[in-house]
Amino acid sequence: MLDSHLFSYSEGSLCCESVRLDELAGEFGTPLFVTSRQSLVSQFRAFEAAFATLPHFTCYSVKANFNLSVIQALASEGCGCDVNSGGELYRALKAGVPPARIIMAGIGKSEDEIGYALSSGVLMIKAESVSELRAIDRVASRLGKVARVAIRINPNVTAETHPYITTGDSKEKFGIDEAELGEVFNLFRTLPNLSLEGLDMHIGSQIFDPEYYVAATQKLLDVLESTRSLGFDIKWFDVGGGFPVTYDPQKPATPIGRFAEKLIPMLEGKGVTVIFEPGRFLAANASVILTRILYRKRNHAGKEFFIVDAGMTELIRPALYQSHHEVLSVTRHDRSIVADIVGPVCESSDFFARQRMVDDAAEGELMAVLSSGAYAAVMSSNYNGRLRPAEVMVDGSDVRLIRRRETYEQLVQNEI
């Protein structure tokens, strides 16, 4: 979605904040990720304002975009971090986030990762199975620690979203099934190196209807009541993330205030601190991919193709989820054309848009793929021997390189 202030046209040229994108392409080359720092900050502040009356702690879901500068921008506003691996924990710590403001998630944490989290002093570890609880206890025993733990409950709520990003259905791999809770609670009484301090859920991503959160939250509140009746002191109540953003202007996201209106009355006065884990909500519309048109061609049926220098190796979401991303010409044109915007990768699924009305731009001109701040750079690859692109962050008129473009030497640096 084109932000009217942070990504906008000025004198016919697309800008990020106060900086022209064509000037960035000239300095840093393409493909190029361009991130608005003000967008990250303003989204976080909007989220905090919506839930201001509720005792809560917001943890940015690092998996959405783990660039150190993105993490730092949010941490500077008081945001914590939700990490899903040792690598994401390393990144959060490297970005300067205090360990006590980091929570460790992930369904398949190794004992090495568990040890790293405990040794680092993270706020808590979220467990997703009985076997994992036993593993955390073993590691904590070796380290002479008592691990602060939350259990992730699978609420068996199937939200209306893409099947690959729904996580609260009992058919999926995530969380502990309600039927196992009796065994789990008994286990805590036998494992001396665990302290049960939190309950957690996550029902998916791009959830437009707040009623799915209402249903899942009520189930978790029922578990909270049961847990307390057994004598456990629950301090943290984690409802996850998944709040929607607008990718397609024809399908605007539900305002975050609508979720707050539903959830605050349910959660206030429960004697817990509520944890939220927005990732996409904070990062998705903060970045664009700047890409250059290499070639234009028309096939025998009259179909137009714009072949650009970015592809599914930079943004796999259209191929993986059939997701919509707006694509704009950096220089405005009076004439439009229907075309496929496709990348250079040797796969038919390598596209950003199909049969899309776009500006009639020429070879060599620039285009911007919007809403590329979440699940883009973090899911990038070197398929076809491609180099991961550079990334820059814009703050007003200030521009800073936050990731160098890869080199051919880096493609083989770990091979023997």
Secondary structure, DSSP 8 states (H G I E B T S, - for coil): ---TTTEEEETTEEEETTEEHHHHHHHH-SSEEEEEHHHHHHHHHHHHHHTTTS-EEEEEEGGG---HHHHHHHHTTT-EEEE-SHHHHHHHHHTT--GGGEEE--TT--HHHHHHHHHHT-SEEEE-SHHHHHHHHHHHHHHT--EEEEEEEE-----SS-GGGB--STTSS-SEEGGGHHHHHHHHHH-TTEEEEEEE---BSS---HHHHHHHHHHHHHHHHHHHHTT----EEEEE------SSTTS----HHHHHHHHHHHHTTSSSEEEE--SHHHHGGGEEEEEEEEEEEE-TT--EEEEES--TTT--HHHHH-----EEESB--S-EEEEEEE-SSSSTT-EEEEEEEEE---TT-EEEE-S-SSSSGGG---GGG----EEEEEETTEEEEEE----HHHHSTT--
